[in-house]
């Protein structure tokens, strides 16, 4: 069975035998997340991206269609809050 078909079946199945374990399918992903220095690199990259979005929001173009901060706030953040 291909991993993505198993993923789709695990989303609609309530059986524990159908659960998808991404760490077993992708062992490199598990090793990447288990290493502390990788976590620090991911966190640093996310912090830099966050600061860039804030700067875009404060000093970027005032048109909503051209400012990425407006899209991320209204198009990603609020629907994410509603769906969580």
C-alpha angles and dihedrals in degrees: 000000000000114000095240093053088051089050091054092047091049090055093058099033126087093194115109090217090065095055117128116231108197091185090061093046095044108030091172088061090055092049090048093053094042094058112090095211091057089054090053091050092050092047093048092049091049091049092051091048090049092053091048091052090049091050090049090052095050102035104017129099115308093223110100093217092059100041116088093200091064092051093048092048100045100025102040112014102049096043088047090054092048093049094046 
